[in-house]
C-alpha cells in the first residue's frame, strides 16, 4: 500500500468507467447549471435591494458573502429536486442491486472490518454478533471473515475487549472466522488502522467492508454489496446509505427523523448526478482491496498541526485517490439494511465536529493534487464548505448589522461630486429584501417539503413515520428545533474554525453513544458565551432599529436559549415522551429489522458493564491471560525496531515495584498499556497481583 504523491501526475488517464451511468453531462447540467442560474438571479436581486448602483465597501462585502452562501443553498436545492424525481421513479438500481431479487451467492471471500478506539467493548461485540447472526440467518456466513481492529489506548478497555472477543467466539462457536488485533501504536488513527490491516492481511481478501463502532448491517445488504463488487471489476468502492437508528434523546431523535425522511431524497439526488465519481463516508462501504491498496495510501501533509501531519478526515481523500487511480466510486442509496447512530446531544456533536472541522480544512492542501477528477475536487470543496459557511453566515449577519448602523447613524451624501440636477437617495429596498428572504427560506425548506410529499406517496414509509398527520407534525417540530439550534452550531463552528486557523489541534476523543445528558452547571459552562453573544447581538440590533431586531430574532432567540436547549435536547425523557406520542418516529422504530432487535437485546444484556482493572482481571482469569499473551505483538528486534522509551521506563518501574499498587501508582495510562504489551511486563504485573 504505497504512500501516494499529491504532486506527481498518475501515469494513467482518467476515463469513463463501464459501470458509470450514461449521459452524466445531461445529469449534471441541470443540477449545477440550475444552481448557477438561481445564484445569479439571487445576486441580481440582492444587488438591487442594496442599491449597488453606487457601491459601498460594506455593500460589496455583503453581496459577495450572499453569493457564496446562496450558491451553497441553491446547489442543495437543485440536487434535492433531482433526488425527489428519483424517489418518484423508485430509484436507479445502481450496479444491478435490487433488494427484492433472490439473494445471490458471493463469488469471492470478503473481510468485515470493525475498527474500535476506546469504545465500550461489550457494545462493539454486540453489534458485531448481530451482524454475524444475520449472515448466518441468510445462509452466507461462510463467505465472510470478521475482524475487530483495536486502536484502544486505555489498558483496562483493551483487556476488556479481549475478554468480550473471547466471549463472542464462545457464544457463536465460530472460532474460524472471528479475529482480533490490537495495534500498540495508533499511528494515523482510523486510516492507519485500516491501512495496517490491508498491508498485513489484505492480500487474502479481494474485498473488505469497513464498519464503524456504531455500525450494524443486515446480512442481506452485505451479501448484495459483495456480489455487486464482484460483478463489476471496474468498481473500487460502493458506499451504502446508513440510516440513523436507536436514538433516545431528543437531539438524537430529531437527527434520526431528519436523516430517515430527508436523507433518501438527498442521497438519491447526489448519487444520480455524481455517477461513478461518488464519495466515501468512512464506514458501511464495500471496498475492493486491490484498489484501496494501490491508490489510497495517505501521505503526510506538509507543515505542522493542525493543517499538517496525518489526514484526519481520510474518507473523502481516499475516495478521490481511488477514483484518480481509474476505479469507479458509487453510492447505492436504494439498498436497505445499513445503520448507524447519532451523537446523543449537541455537545457530543460539537466534540465530533471539532475533529471533522480540522480534517475538512486540511483538504485545502489536497485540492491542488494532480490528476484528481473534478467531481472529487467538488467533494473536497463541499467538505471544506460545510464548516467554512458557519463563520461566513456569522460574518454575513455582522456586516448586515453594520449596514443598518451606517444607514441609521451615518449621514448620507445625497449629491455626488460635480453638477447634478437630482439627488441620489441611498435606499435599501425593504420589499425586495423581504421577498429575497422568503425565496432563500423557500430554497432551504423545499427539500424537506419534497421529502414529505415522497413520504406521502410511500405507504410503508408513511405508516412507519406515524401517518401523514404525525409525520407532518414531526417535520414541523424537527424544523423548529433545527432552526433554534442552527445559530448555536454556527457560533460553535465559527469558534472551531478560528481556533484551527490559529494553530490549535483537536486531538482524538472517544464518543459517547447513548445518554447525552450533562449537569446543568456543565451545560451552562459550555454555552454561556453563546447566550451572552446572542443577548448582546439582540440588544445592539434593537438599539439600531426594532425592525432589524425583528429580522434577527430567530438567530437571537436560538443563541439566547442555548443553555436550556442544549440541556433539554440531550436528555432521554423528552425524546421518549415524543416517541410515546408518535412523533419523530421512523419505520425502524415501529417495525425494527431483526438485526437491530438482536443488537439492542445483546447490548441490553451487558448494559452498565465496567471494564474492570486490567491486571487483576488477567490474574483472575487464566484463559484470558493465555489469550492476552498469545495476542501480544512480537518482541522487539534489537537494532532493527525503534526503541520505545515509554515501554522501557514502564518495565523498569514494574520490575522495581514491591506491590501491584506501587506498580500501578507509578504508571500513567500509556505506561500501563506499554507494560501490558510486553510479555515480561505482563508476567511481572500478574505475579504482583497474585501476591496480593
ABEGO torsion letter per residue (X at the ends): XBBBBAABBBABBBBBBAABBBGAAAAAAAAAAAAAAAAAAAAAAAAAAAGAABBBAAAAAAAAAAAAAAAAAAAAAAAAAAAAAAAAAGEAGBGGBBAABBBBBBABBBBBBBBBBGBBAAAAAAAAAAAAAAAAAAGAAAABBBBBBBABABAAAAAAAAAAAAAAAAAAGBAAABBBBBBABBBGEAAAAAAAAAAAAAAABABBBBBBAABBBBAAAAAAAAAAAAABAABABBBBBBBBBGBABAAAAAAAAAAAAAAAAAAAAAAAAAEAABBBAGBGBBBBAAAAAAAABBBBBBEBOAABEBBABAAAAAAAAAAAAGBBBBBBAABBGBBBBBBABAAAAAAAAAAAAAAAAAAAAAAABBGBBAAAAAAAAAAAAAAAAAAAAAAAAAAAAAAAAAAAABBBBABBBEBBABBBBBBBBAAAAAAAAAAAAAAAAAAAAAAAAAAAABAAAAAAAGEAAAAAAAAAAAAAAAAAAAAAAAAAAAAAAAAAAAGBBAEBBBBBABBABBBAAAAAAAAAAAAAAAAAAAAAAAAABAAAAAAAAAAAAAAAAAAAAAAAAABAAAAAAAAAAGBGBBAAAABBBAAAAAAAAAAAAABGBBAEBAAAAAAABAAAAAAAAAABBBBBBBGABBBBAAAAAAAAAAAABABAAAAAAABBAAAAAAAAABAAAAAAAAAAAAAX
